[in-house]
Amino acid sequence: MKLLKFNTLLFFLSTMFCDQVHSQCSELFFSEYIEGSSSNKAFEIYNPTNDTINLSDYVIYRNNNGAVSPSDSLFPMGNLAPNNVFVASNPGASITQLTTEADTFHTITFYNGDDAIWLKKISTQDTIDVIGKIGQDPGSGWPVGSGATNNNTLIRRISIQQGNTNWLIGSTEWDVYPIDMDDSLGNHSMYTCFHYDTLMTTSCDSSVSPDGNETWTSSGTYMDTIPTASASVKDTVFTVNLTILSSSSSSISETVCNSYTVPSGNETYTMSGIYMDTIPNIAGCDSIITINLTVNNSSTSTISETACNSYTVPSGNETYTLSGTYTDTIPNIAGCDSILTINLTIITVNTSVVVNDPMITSNAVGAQYKWLDCINNYAVIPGATNQNFTPSTNGDYAVEVTENNCTDTSACETISTVDISEYKLFSQLIIYPNPTEGHLLLDFSSEQQYLKLNLLSLSGQILQTKEIYHSNVVEMEIDQEDGVYLLEIVNGFDERAIIKIVKSPQ
């Protein structure tokens, strides 16, 4: 079964994990650590190998209070025989066992429970054992079993045969004893290397024992023995700390458009149905999912539209002002994409005009026209429905043009010369030249007792004023720039006439 293969893989991975730091019984490791009262502090290093080890190839460091760099170091000297220990004690220790068992007195023992101690091999530059976590300040001390690295004596368990640089695991390898307990300092006991091993195994649903004879389905600690072929070597006894995790199952219902890819990413389906998929659950085991799948489909269609000036597509996402072929996407009845192809015709109304004050002419030919009074809230001017329009009073005017069933309105244009009366009061008046370069002659044909001449801008501003008495011919110089002006003539009875004057180069 696939599950059994997975469990077997986990078993071998666990075995490799136990051996990943150093081979068992091949290197020195910390076997005892005393963090006692006052200066009663010491540690012990054990040689589990069958060879005498030269200590000059090793260094012990202390990192204080979470420091990442060493605060002190000890370079031990001499040789350490197999199954013997090297003890470093505090120079100020007062407990007899700490002073009599010491191989050296050194400041490396000036630690509290929150200072990391670590052992390094110089020739390989490998860190081979750690008490605490380098770079971390735990406060008073790191938790260890029922106690901590402060105010306790820690002794490496008899089953431990190598150092550990992973404090998360290393903190589980010690037995905890009361403060100042020192009667084991100077010697260490350990299971024979070739007879015992400890496995920490995690498996899904079940796990096969190392000898292959049993299948375990519950978490727990198990013992198993693998016989050896050699009569000179005893069987290997495994202590298996086993964690069994469970697979799981669930059902989901999914409704999608066109296709669906299962959570694992391994399959994609385009038809409705019931499907199965397997992904890891939170425990890392198989989670088997039953998928009730409904697949709906997208759709396409084509429409033809005619619009005045501009067109907004059904989704509202785009507005077009030119004829052409466009696409738009909206949901169909199933909630999937409906892709529309739009054949669009835009009709543009010609709203341009020509102003020949006081007449306005629409440039749209053969259309329908409504002339509007802009100042009077765009009121329709009765009867003004021709292409040309001459208002009866000055003001702002626009034209509403309808052609090809589309309607649009021009900009407002200003008319300012409607009220000019040129020969109503002075019927015999001759003005020349008009247009003029600036010199103007007014011939009234008969003597005028009093006249006042006002040159006005088109907005009504008085630019020049001249008064005459008892004259029938008047000369006037227009000092303004070239342009269109209004000449206001007022007699002694306050009667007036307004004449349009154009000044321009001849």
C-alpha positions in Angstrom: 0.0 0.0 0.0 1.1 3.6 -0.6 0.7 4.4 3.1 3.1 1.6 4.2 5.7 2.9 1.8 5.3 6.4 3.3 5.7 5.0 6.8 8.8 3.0 5.9 10.2 6.2 4.4 9.5 8.1 7.6 11.3 5.3 9.6 14.5 5.7 7.6 14.3 9.5 7.6 14.0 9.3 11.4 17.0 7.0 11.6 19.0 9.5 9.4 17.8 12.3 11.7 19.3 10.6 14.8 22.7 10.4 13.0 22.8 13.8 11.2 25.0 15.7 13.7 27.8 13.1 14.3 28.1 9.3 14.4 27.2 8.0 17.8 30.2 7.6 20.2 32.5 9.4 17.8 33.0 12.8 19.5 33.2 14.5 22.9 30.0 16.0 24.4 28.9 17.7 27.6 27.9 15.1 30.1 27.2 17.2 33.2 26.4 20.9 33.9 26.3 22.5 37.4 24.8 26.0 37.9 24.8 26.1 41.7 24.8 28.6 44.5 27.3 31.4 44.6 30.4 30.3 42.6 29.6 26.6 42.7 29.6 26.1 39.0 31.2 23.4 36.8 30.8 21.3 33.7 32.0 18.0 32.5 33.0 16.8 29.0 32.8 13.0 28.3 34.8 10.9 25.8 32.5 8.1 24.6 34.9 6.8 22.0 37.4 3.9 22.2 40.3 6.2 21.6 42.3 8.7 23.6 41.5 12.2 22.4 44.0 15.2 22.4 42.0 18.1 24.0 44.2 20.7 22.3 42.0 20.2 19.2 38.9 21.6 21.0 37.7 24.9 22.5 34.8 25.7 24.8 33.1 29.1 24.4 30.7 31.0 26.6 28.2 33.6 25.1 26.7 35.8 27.7 23.1 37.0 27.8 22.1 36.3 24.2 25.4 37.5 22.6 26.2 36.2 19.1 29.9 36.4 19.7 31.9 34.5 22.5 32.4 36.3 25.8 35.0 33.9 27.1 36.9 30.8 25.9 38.8 27.8 27.3 41.4 25.9 25.3 41.9 22.6 27.3 45.2 20.8 27.3 46.2 17.2 27.7 44.7 13.9 26.6 41.3 12.4 27.6 41.1 8.6 27.8 38.1 6.6 26.6 35.1 6.7 28.9 36.7 9.4 31.0 35.7 13.0 31.7 37.3 16.4 31.7 36.0 18.8 34.4 36.2 22.6 34.4 35.3 24.3 37.8 34.9 27.8 39.0 38.0 29.2 40.8 35.7 30.4 43.6 33.9 27.0 44.1 33.4 26.1 47.8 31.9 22.6 47.3 34.6 19.9 47.8 33.5 17.7 44.9 33.9 20.7 42.5 37.4 21.4 43.7 38.7 17.8 43.9 37.3 16.7 40.6 38.4 19.7 38.6 40.9 19.3 35.8 41.1 23.0 35.5 39.8 26.1 37.2 38.8 28.7 34.6 36.7 31.8 34.1 34.7 30.0 31.5 32.5 28.8 34.4 31.6 32.4 35.3 28.1 31.7 33.9 24.5 32.0 35.0 21.7 30.0 33.6 21.1 32.4 30.7 24.6 32.1 29.2 25.1 29.6 26.3 28.1 27.1 26.6 29.3 25.4 23.4 32.0 22.9 22.3 33.9 23.3 19.0 36.4 21.1 17.2 39.2 23.3 15.9 40.5 21.0 13.1 37.1 20.7 11.4 35.6 24.0 12.7 32.5 22.0 13.6 30.3 22.9 16.6 29.6 19.5 18.3 27.5 20.3 21.3 25.6 23.2 22.9 24.0 24.0 26.2 21.4 26.8 25.6 20.8 28.7 22.4 23.5 31.0 20.9 22.2 34.5 20.3 19.1 34.1 22.5 18.6 35.6 26.0 16.1 33.3 27.8 15.7 35.5 30.8 16.8 33.5 33.9 17.5 30.3 32.0 16.4 27.8 29.3 13.7 25.3 30.4 15.0 21.7 30.7 12.6 19.0 31.7 11.1 19.9 35.1 13.8 22.5 35.7 16.0 24.9 33.8 19.7 25.7 33.1 19.7 28.0 36.2 19.8 26.8 39.8 20.0 23.1 38.8 22.4 20.3 38.1 21.9 18.7 34.7 23.2 15.2 33.8 23.1 13.8 30.3 20.8 10.9 30.1 22.4 7.4 30.0 21.0 6.8 26.5 22.6 9.9 24.9 25.8 9.0 23.1 26.6 12.2 21.2 26.3 16.0 21.3 23.5 18.0 19.8 23.7 21.5 18.3 19.9 21.8 18.1 18.9 23.0 21.6 15.2 22.3 20.8 16.1 18.6 20.9 19.2 18.9 23.1 17.1 20.3 26.0 15.2 16.9 26.1 18.4 14.9 26.6 19.1 15.9 30.3 18.0 14.7 33.7 17.4 17.5 36.2 18.7 17.4 39.8 18.5 19.9 42.6 20.9 22.8 43.0 24.4 22.0 44.3 23.9 18.2 43.7 27.5 17.2 42.8 28.1 13.5 43.7 28.2 12.4 40.1 30.8 14.9 39.0 34.0 13.3 37.7 32.4 10.2 36.0 29.6 9.5 33.6 27.6 6.4 32.7 26.3 5.7 29.2 24.8 2.7 27.4 27.3 0.8 25.3 27.2 2.3 21.8 26.7 -0.8 19.8 23.7 -2.0 21.8 21.2 0.9 22.0 19.6 3.5 19.7 16.8 5.9 20.0 14.5 6.8 17.2 12.1 9.7 17.1 9.6 8.7 14.4 6.5 10.5 13.0 4.2 8.5 10.7 0.7 8.8 9.2 -1.9 6.3 10.5 0.6 3.5 11.3 4.3 2.7 11.4 6.3 -0.5 10.9 8.8 -1.5 13.6 12.5 -1.4 12.8 12.6 -5.3 12.5 9.5 -5.2 10.3 7.6 -7.6 12.5 5.1 -5.2 14.0 2.8 -2.4 12.9 2.0 0.3 15.4 -1.1 2.5 15.1 -0.9 4.6 18.2 1.6 7.2 19.5 3.9 6.0 22.3 7.3 4.7 23.2 8.2 1.2 21.9 11.1 -1.1 22.3 12.3 -3.2 19.3 15.4 -5.5 18.8 17.2 -6.2 15.6 19.4 -9.3 15.9 22.9 -9.2 14.4 24.6 -11.9 12.5 27.8 -11.7 14.5 28.1 -13.6 17.7 30.5 -11.1 19.1 28.1 -8.2 18.9 24.9 -8.2 20.8 21.5 -7.3 19.3 20.7 -3.6 18.7 17.9 -2.4 21.0 15.8 0.5 19.7 13.8 2.9 21.8 11.2 4.3 19.4 9.5 7.5 20.4 6.6 7.2 17.9 4.1 9.9 17.0 1.1 8.7 14.9 -0.7 11.4 12.9 -4.0 10.8 11.2 -5.2 11.1 7.7 -8.5 13.0 7.1 -11.3 13.3 4.6 -13.8 16.0 3.6 -16.3 17.0 1.0 -16.6 20.3 -0.9 -19.0 21.6 -3.5 -17.7 23.8 -6.2 -19.4 25.7 -9.0 -17.0 27.1 -11.7 -16.9 28.5 -15.2 -15.4 26.4 -18.0 -12.9 24.4 -16.0 -11.7 23.5 -12.4 -8.3 22.6 -11.1 -8.3 20.5 -8.0 -6.5 21.8 -4.8 -3.5 19.6 -5.4 -3.1 21.0 -8.9 -2.8 17.6 -10.4 -6.0 17.5 -12.4 -8.2 19.9 -14.3 -11.8 19.0 -15.1 -14.2 20.6 -17.7 -17.3 18.6 -17.0 -19.6 18.4 -13.9 -19.2 15.3 -11.7 -17.8 13.9 -8.5 -14.1 13.8 -8.3 -11.4 12.8 -5.7 -8.2 14.7 -4.7 -5.5 14.2 -2.1 -3.5 16.9 -0.4 -1.5 17.1 2.8 -3.6 18.0 5.9 -2.3 20.2 8.7 -0.5 17.2 10.2 1.2 16.4 6.9 -0.8 13.3 6.2 -3.3 12.6 3.4 -6.4 14.7 3.3 -8.8 13.0 0.8 -11.3 15.5 -0.7 -14.5 14.5 -2.4 -15.4 17.3 -4.8 -19.0 17.7 -6.0 -18.3 19.8 -9.1 -20.7 21.8 -11.3 -19.1 23.3 -14.4 -21.0 26.1 -16.2 -19.9 27.5 -19.6 -19.1 31.0 -20.9 -21.1 32.2 -24.0 -20.6 34.5 -27.0 -23.0 36.7 -29.0 -23.0 39.5 -31.6 -25.1 42.7 -31.5 -25.4 45.8 -33.8 -25.8 49.2 -32.2 -26.4 52.7 -33.6 -25.8 55.6 -31.2 -25.7 59.3 -31.3 -22.2 60.9 -30.6 -21.1 58.2 -28.1 -21.9 54.6 -26.9 -21.3 53.0 -23.5 -21.0 49.2 -23.6 -23.4 47.1 -21.5 -20.8 46.5 -18.7 -20.3 50.2 -18.4 -16.5 49.8 -18.6 -15.9 51.7 -21.9 -17.4 54.5 -23.9 -16.7 54.8 -27.7 -17.1 57.9 -29.9 -16.1 56.3 -33.2 -17.8 53.6 -35.3 -16.1 50.2 -35.2 -16.2 46.6 -33.9 -15.7 46.3 -30.2 -16.0 43.5 -27.5 -17.4 43.6 -24.0 -17.8 41.0 -21.2 -20.8 40.7 -18.9 -22.1 37.8 -16.8 -24.5 35.4 -18.5 -27.4 33.7 -16.8 -25.0 31.0 -15.3 -22.7 33.7 -13.9 -20.0 33.0 -16.4 -18.5 35.4 -19.0 -20.8 36.4 -21.9 -18.5 37.9 -24.5 -20.3 40.4 -26.8 -19.1 41.5 -30.2 -20.6 44.9 -30.9 -20.8 46.2 -34.5 -21.1 49.9 -33.6 -22.2 52.9 -35.8 -21.8 56.3 -34.2 -23.8 59.2 -35.7 -22.3 62.6 -35.1 -24.4 65.7 -35.3 -22.8 68.8 -36.8 -23.2 71.5 -34.2 -20.8 74.1 -35.6 -22.2 77.6 -36.6 -21.0 80.7 -38.4 -21.6 84.1 -36.7 -22.1 87.1 -38.9 -23.4 89.4 -36.3 -26.3 89.8 -35.9 -27.0 86.6 -37.9 -26.0 83.1 -36.9 -26.0 80.2 -39.4 -25.9 76.5 -38.6 -23.4 74.5 -40.7 -25.7 71.4 -40.6 -27.5 71.2 -44.0 -31.0 69.7 -44.3 -31.4 69.1 -40.6 -34.1 70.2 -38.1 -33.3 73.3 -36.1 -34.5 74.9 -32.8 -32.8 78.2 -31.8 -32.4 78.6 -28.0 -32.0 81.6 -25.7 -28.9 80.6 -23.6 -29.5 83.4 -21.0 -33.1 82.3 -20.5 -32.2 78.8 -19.4 -32.0 77.6 -23.0 -35.6 78.4 -23.7 -36.9 77.6 -27.2 -37.4 80.7 -29.3 -40.9 80.4 -31.0 -40.8 80.1 -34.8 -37.0 80.1 -35.0 -36.6 76.8 -36.9 -34.5 77.8 -40.0 -30.9 77.2 -40.7 -30.3 80.9 -40.3 -31.3 83.0 -37.2 -31.3 86.7 -36.6 -32.4 87.6 -33.0 -34.5 90.7 -32.2 -32.3 91.6 -29.2 -28.7 91.3 -28.2 -27.9 88.1 -26.2 -26.4 84.6 -26.2 -27.9 82.1 -28.5 -27.4 78.4 -29.5 -29.1 76.0 -32.0 -30.4 72.4 -31.3 -29.8 70.4 -34.4 -31.5 67.1 -35.2 -30.2 64.9 -38.1 -30.4 61.2 -38.7 -32.6 60.9 -35.5 -29.8 62.3 -33.4 -30.0 65.6 -31.5 -27.2 67.8 -30.2 -26.8 71.5 -29.2 -24.2 74.0 -30.4 -22.1 76.2 -28.1 -23.7 79.6 -27.2 -22.7 82.6 -29.4 -22.9 86.3 -28.4 -24.9 88.7 -30.6 -24.3 92.4 -29.8 -25.3 94.5 -32.8 -29.1 93.9 -33.0 -30.1 97.3 -31.5 -28.0 99.5 -33.8 -30.1 102.0 -35.6 -28.1 103.6 -38.3 -30.4 106.1 -40.1 -33.6 106.3 -38.1 -32.9 109.6 -36.3 -30.6 111.2 -38.9 -32.0 110.0 -42.2 -29.8 112.4 -44.3 -26.5 111.4 -42.5 -23.6 110.2 -44.6 -20.6 108.6 -42.9 -17.5 107.9 -44.9 -15.2 106.1 -45.3 -16.6 103.1 -43.4 -14.6 100.9 -43.0 -12.0 103.6 -42.2 -8.3 103.7 -41.4 -9.1 106.1 -38.5 -10.3 109.4 -40.1 -14.1 109.6 -40.2 -16.3 112.3 -41.8 -20.0 112.7 -40.8 -22.2 114.8 -43.1 -25.6 115.6 -41.6 -26.8 117.7 -44.7 -28.2 120.4 -42.3 -26.8 122.3 -39.5 -27.0 120.6 -36.1 -27.4 122.9 -33.0 -25.7 120.4 -30.6 -24.4 116.9 -30.9 -22.4 114.6 -28.7 -20.5 111.7 -30.3 -19.5 108.7 -28.1 -17.3 105.9 -29.5 -18.2 102.7 -27.7 -16.8 99.2 -27.6 -19.1 96.3 -28.4 -19.6 95.8 -24.7 -20.8 99.4 -24.3 -17.6 101.0 -22.8 -17.1 104.7 -23.8 -13.7 105.0 -25.5 -13.9 108.5 -27.0 -16.2 111.5 -26.7 -16.6 114.6 -28.9 -19.1 117.5 -28.7 -20.1 119.8 -31.6 -22.2 123.0 -32.0 -23.8 124.6 -35.0 -22.2 122.4 -37.6 -23.4 120.1 -40.4 -20.1 118.4 -41.2 -18.0 116.7 -38.4 -14.6 115.1 -38.6 -13.5 112.5 -36.1 -10.3 110.5 -35.5 -10.6 107.0 -34.1 -7.6 106.5 -32.0 -8.3 102.8 -31.1 -6.9 99.6 -32.5 -8.4 98.0 -35.6 -11.8 96.4 -34.9 -15.6 96.9 -34.8 -17.0 99.8 -32.7 -20.3 101.6 -32.1 -20.7 105.3 -32.7 -23.4 106.8 -30.5 -24.9 110.2 -31.7 -27.0 112.1 -29.1 -28.8 115.4 -29.9 -29.9 118.2 -27.6 -33.2 116.5 -27.0 -31.4 113.4 -25.7 -32.4 111.5 -28.8 -29.8 109.0 -30.0 -28.7 106.8 -32.9 -26.1 104.0 -32.9 -24.0 103.2 -35.9 -21.5 100.3 -36.4 -18.0 101.6 -37.4 -15.3 99.3 -38.7 -11.6 100.4 -38.4 -9.2 98.4 -40.5 -6.2 99.0 -42.8 -7.3 99.7 -46.4 
